[in-house]
Amino acid sequence: MAATERKEPRDKAISLCVLCVLSRPMSFCLPLLLLMGFIAAMMWAKARDPFRRVEFSLRTASGGKVRGIAVLQKPVGKHPVVIYLHGAGGSLLGTGNELRQVAELGLAAVGLEYCQTNQDVFDEQFSALHQYLQQQAWAQSNATAWVGFSLGAQRTLSFAVRYPQLQPQLLVRRAGGWVEELNEKFKIKDSKTQDGEPASQPSAFSLQPSSPIHCPVLLIHGERDEVFPVADCKRLAERLRAYGTPVEVRIFSESGHGFVEDRGPVVRALAEYCAARLPLTDYAAVGPRCRLTPAEAQRFNLAMRRAGQHRRELWRAVTASREPERHTVMNVIGGLEDYDLAHISAAQLEACVDRAWQARRKYPWCRAAPLEIFEKFVANPRIYEEPLEQPSFPLLRQLLPRVKYCHNTGEASYAVGAWLYSRMNFRTAPAATESTLRQMMNYQGDCREAAMWYTYLGRQVGVPMRPAYTTWPTLGSSHTFTEVWSMEENQWLAVDGDDQHRRHNTPWVLRIPKSTILSTSGERGGWNAIEEQRWEALTNTISLFYPSGQVTVRVLDREHPAQGQRVVTQVWLKGDVISVLAARTDEHGEARLTLGKSARHPYRILIERAGETDWQWLTVQSNQTYTVTLRMEKTKPFDKSAEPPPIDFSKPKEVE
């Protein structure tokens, strides 16, 4: 009632103002209405603008002033900083396009109206800018890159040599030349060889103990540069490399000093170079208070970078939520696929998380689930590979009374299954194309559609579920079912969505031999992983349900560990081989695999590469460990039409 009383005087005041304006003559009202319309249009345009611009004026140590601007892409986080300086004759106003190109990648693009005639004055201005950035909440002052074009490149290089303690994390020079300060640092004279070219290598007596530049350097130059010859660029690269400075040189053969035709692509390339080498923009640090772990914050910030321009929509979901829902929203965003990051709406994301937390507060099986499992397999909007749409399930309300009186995970999962079995018609032949949730509204499908339905409905009532894919090595086919997290047993249990007799407390998984069981991980990368045989993007849970053994594959390249090499496991069936699992070697050259007990033939373990490769047959027994050694320099012919050797569990556990 008090709130209503406070609101009434304000409404009356607004009404009086409107009546006062309308009571005036039309000659008075029309300009005022036009002014109000203009102000409203400006406010609308500002809200739609993807960038925030921060104009500032700095005072130098000698009392001078210098103007600058920072361009930040919304939402504003704590950004790595790229200072972009124009060339001779340029201005701060003329660098707007370049600053926006840099800011599009989530970097804070900063421009400065610097002194173009005096290096000492520039040094004072640049020092003032350095101090200013240290005080800004939107700037990571310890993650900066200096990008200079022409005279801007000259000024920044001279400043870096004069003030080594203020050097950035990256130095990018576009169409820059040699500077006099380097002569003193390298202790060389501007001597010439007999053919008039600069000396290409410093003498043994001229080398200093350290390089004048301590950060990586990117040099971009045009072959036809008429202001600073390309020889200056190559000379600088040789000098810095001689002192151990990492230098990259990119020469554009058809470009001159101004990169007229290549200007846009060049600026984009250098911006991508900076974004790839500077830290991520930290959105978690400036957002609403949320207790993310460092790993969760890194994951969230990486997802926000991948979201591109759609990050504003995702940020709306973050700022509109309160704890603990906000924590879940940020973790869900961190695990979304790239397609989802670019298409999911804030409203849909909020609805998924709110529905999940309502279930967590209401149902004991959801409340007892660990937070990580809850956020990945209850609150996550993605189940498998379906488009993220919001289908309407007209019969969903009939499910809720059935779980209302459930007390544990088994009763809830059985209620979900009973609802599904009574409505869905299962087919034995696979579908020609993948069915989406909306296409399944006719309640028809095979094991894959049943698993998606079952998982979707289970998550609606707070049961943590995830689809699982298994390969039958003796049949050459596969099957999709659902894994359910049990609060009573504190582990995943297998439930078959298309068979009401295969509940989570029955040993149906043991009936048919299995090589692997691959479940969605709740992380990015699982979309289309089965079709593309990217098995390492999924979680192998075969050891939870089926007798299995552990295999360590060691890959050597002339007795040295081969890191990052993909190792593939295959099964042989009727003259063909089927890929069932893969992993990449670590820094020790080792890949670890978990395989079900060999059923009819041994597994084939091989190095993935074109042509012939090294491989070995391996028979796996349950509860045993094996070591297989493969060599990069070795090749072995393979005839898939020939039947493999019989299973022999007495063979050694180390195969080479």
VENCOR-V20709 format. One record per helix or strand of 3 or more residues. SS is the DSSP state (hx for helix, st for strand). FROM is the first residue (numbers start at 1). TO is the last residue. Records with the same first field share a line. If there is no record, write none. Layout:
SS = FROM-TO + FROM-TO
//
This chain:
hx = 2-22 + 26-48 + 93-103 + 119-134 + 151-162 + 164-166 + 180-186 + 230-242 + 263-277 + 294-319 + 325-334 + 338-343 + 346-362 + 364-367 + 371-377 + 397-404 + 409-421 + 439-442 + 447-460 + 508-510 + 535-537 + 542-545
st = 51-59 + 65-73 + 78-85 + 108-112 + 139-149 + 170-174 + 216-222 + 247-252 + 465-472 + 477-486 + 491-495 + 517-519 + 548-557 + 566-573 + 576-584 + 590-596 + 603-607 + 615-618 + 625-631
//
